[in-house]
Amino acid sequence: MGSRVTFGEGLLTWSAAGGLRPAEDAGPGGRLLVADSWLVRDGRVRALDRHRERFLRSCGECGGPPLPRLLEFWQAMTAALPRTGEWFPRVELARGPGELRLRLRHAPPLGSEVRVWATGQSDPRTVPRRKGPDLDTLARVRGRAVGAGAEEAVLVAPTGLVLEAATASVLWWEDGTLCLPSPRLPVLPGVTVALLQERALRTGVPVAHRDRTLPELDGREVWLVNALHGIRPVARWIGEPLRAAPAARAAEWRGWLDDRMEPLPEN
């Protein structure tokens, strides 16, 4: 087994000839077409194969590099991920030079609950089913939520139906049923959401797609779910008189998610 090349925080670009190299300019570079990210904790990660499949599929949808080249990049990227500490790496496909990139970032503090801006934000995304092109737009939406005293904002369709949050999927409980927005709505296919759905089906917990507006989530246990934080129950709604229900189920499901973390593969 060859020795691994280790890197610190920063932007790396990849080429077939030179592998991963620190970018000369840590700026955004060409237009971001695809992005994917996940938590790495002391060399362990959850559902990395699913993130790979989503990234490869998204690259194919927008005319990215051929599959063999993408797989070479993925192998080099995986080898370069740190095996100690908490990290939140992001793989990227961008238009122009250095189109395949790895952005190594230390993970931000992880949250066990979240305050959410209850003023539904009209969905500003141009490509809602592909992560990447709208990240800057979503960051501005989240920034407005932070300015209002919240940590996240919920995106809604023109009809007012809940879609997802700026950086997370939205799930909620109705009696004993785990609910999520209809797949016909413009929502990102979440890796963590898929894991939770599968766990529910294996354990006999009913799962349903339901159309709901934000006021219809009043008094319910609502979760924001993503690959970084896992499950964060909504502890407080900001800006509207909605009640957040106690997070009766979150601890058990969060423990199950934590147990899904596996060692990174070695080349």
Beta strands, then each sheet from edge to edge (+ up, - down):
strand 1: 10-15
strand 2: 19-22
strand 3: 32-37
strand 4: 40-41
strand 5: 44-46
strand 6: 86-87
strand 7: 90-94
strand 8: 100-104
strand 9: 114-122
strand 10: 152-156
strand 11: 162-165
strand 12: 169-174
strand 13: 177-180
strand 14: 207-209
strand 15: 222-226
strand 16: 230-238
strand 17: 261-263
sheet 1: 2+ 1- 8+ 7- 3+
sheet 2: 6+ 4- 5+ 17-
sheet 3: 11+ 10- 9- 16- 15+ 12- 13+ 14+
end
